[in-house]
Amino acid sequence: MLRRLFKYAIKEGYRTDNPANDITLWKLGEHRAWTDDECAKFEAHWPVGTMQRRAYALALFTGQRCGDIARMTRAHRSDGAIRVVQQKTGTEVWVAEHRSLQAELGMMGPHMSLLVNARGAAFTSDELSRWFANAIDQARLRQLRHELGCRCDRKLLMWR
């Protein structure tokens, strides 16, 4: 953005140089949605009823960030939807529960949190992120750590 601004300033005669040319650009990478085959691979590796599958279903069918998923509890569920106040934006949203997500949540134990760690406590955001990245790695889908939520819009359109 700065490069463009300074380029414009040079064109309009306000500057003779572009100091932004010396700034090293970050490599941001590219995000894409998981394919049906990649989802099937994860699902085959982590069967229904596992905590990994529940985390996957929450990410897939809500499209929420890891921090928001980590904070979800039974109290956030009501009338076939999950209430989320997004940590990053503060925006309140109600996400309809897909029937597959409802089935997965129906198998959970008595804990208040929708996802719990090996100690039986709710995950922190960072802990869930590392744990789920490990689950993705174990399913041999390492390159797809950040893209799962991108699929939710397509899946939600198909659920009714």
C-alpha positions in Angstrom: 0.0 0.0 0.0 2.8 2.4 0.8 4.5 1.6 -2.4 1.4 2.6 -4.3 1.0 5.8 -2.3 4.6 6.9 -2.9 4.4 5.9 -6.6 1.3 8.2 -6.9 3.2 11.0 -5.0 6.1 10.7 -7.5 3.7 10.8 -10.5 2.0 13.9 -9.1 5.4 15.6 -8.4 5.2 15.5 -4.6 8.3 13.2 -4.3 11.2 12.2 -6.3 11.9 8.8 -4.6 10.0 5.9 -3.2 11.3 4.9 0.2 8.8 2.0 0.4 10.8 0.2 -2.3 13.3 -0.9 0.4 10.7 -2.6 2.6 10.8 -6.4 2.5 7.4 -7.9 1.8 6.1 -10.7 4.0 5.2 -14.0 2.4 1.5 -14.4 3.5 0.8 -17.6 1.6 -2.5 -18.6 0.2 -5.6 -20.1 1.8 -8.1 -22.3 0.1 -11.0 -24.5 1.3 -10.5 -28.2 1.9 -11.7 -30.4 -0.9 -14.3 -33.1 -0.4 -11.4 -35.7 -0.6 -9.4 -33.9 2.1 -12.5 -33.8 4.4 -13.1 -37.5 3.7 -9.4 -38.2 4.6 -9.7 -36.4 7.9 -13.1 -38.1 8.7 -11.7 -41.5 7.9 -8.7 -40.9 10.2 -10.8 -39.5 13.1 -14.1 -41.4 13.5 -17.4 -40.0 14.8 -17.3 -39.6 18.6 -13.7 -38.6 18.9 -12.8 -35.2 20.3 -10.9 -34.5 17.1 -14.0 -35.2 15.0 -16.0 -32.9 17.3 -13.5 -30.1 16.8 -13.5 -30.7 13.1 -17.3 -30.5 13.0 -17.4 -27.3 15.0 -14.9 -25.7 12.7 -16.5 -27.0 9.5 -20.1 -26.2 10.3 -19.7 -22.9 12.3 -16.8 -21.4 10.3 -15.6 -19.8 13.6 -12.0 -19.1 14.6 -10.2 -21.4 17.0 -10.5 -19.0 19.9 -14.2 -18.8 19.4 -14.6 -22.6 19.2 -12.5 -23.0 22.3 -14.9 -20.9 24.3 -18.1 -22.6 23.2 -20.2 -24.3 26.0 -23.5 -26.0 26.3 -24.9 -22.7 27.5 -24.2 -21.2 24.1 -26.5 -23.7 22.4 -30.2 -22.9 22.0 -33.0 -24.0 19.7 -30.7 -25.6 17.1 -28.1 -22.8 17.0 -24.9 -21.8 18.7 -24.4 -18.3 20.0 -20.9 -16.9 19.5 -19.6 -13.5 20.5 -16.5 -13.4 18.2 -13.4 -12.7 20.2 -11.6 -10.8 17.4 -14.5 -8.5 16.4 -16.9 -8.6 19.4 -19.7 -9.4 16.9 -22.6 -11.6 18.2 -23.7 -14.3 15.7 -26.0 -17.2 15.9 -24.9 -20.2 13.8 -27.4 -22.8 12.9 -26.4 -26.3 13.9 -26.0 -28.7 11.0 -27.5 -32.1 11.7 -24.0 -33.7 11.6 -22.8 -31.2 14.2 -25.9 -31.9 16.3 -25.2 -35.6 16.2 -21.6 -35.1 17.1 -22.4 -32.8 20.0 -25.1 -35.4 21.1 -22.3 -37.9 21.9 -20.3 -35.6 24.2 -19.9 -36.3 27.9 -21.2 -34.2 30.8 -18.6 -31.4 30.6 -19.9 -27.8 30.1 -17.4 -27.0 27.4 -18.0 -28.4 23.9 -14.3 -29.3 23.7 -12.1 -30.5 26.5 -8.4 -31.3 26.7 -6.8 -34.6 28.0 -7.0 -33.2 31.6 -10.8 -32.8 31.2 -10.6 -29.0 31.2 -11.7 -26.5 28.6 -9.1 -25.7 26.0 -7.5 -22.3 25.8 -7.4 -20.8 22.3 -3.7 -21.4 21.8 -3.9 -24.9 23.3 -6.8 -25.9 20.9 -4.9 -24.4 18.0 -1.8 -26.6 18.7 -3.9 -29.7 19.5 -6.0 -29.4 16.3 -2.9 -28.7 14.2 -1.5 -32.0 15.6 -4.8 -33.8 14.7 -4.6 -32.5 11.1 -0.9 -33.6 10.9 -1.8 -37.1 12.1 -4.4 -37.3 9.3 -1.6 -36.4 6.9 -3.2 -33.1 6.0 -0.5 -30.8 7.4 -0.8 -28.1 4.7 -4.4 -27.5 5.5 -4.3 -26.3 9.0 -5.9 -22.9 8.5 -8.4 -23.6 5.7 -11.1 -25.8 7.2 -13.5 -23.0 8.1 -13.5 -21.7 4.5 -15.7 -24.6 3.6 -18.5 -23.9 6.0 -20.5 -21.6 3.7 -20.8 -24.3 1.0 -21.7 -27.0 3.6 -24.3 -24.8 5.3 -26.0 -24.2 2.1 -26.4 -27.9 1.5 -27.6 -28.9 5.0 -31.3 -28.2 4.6 
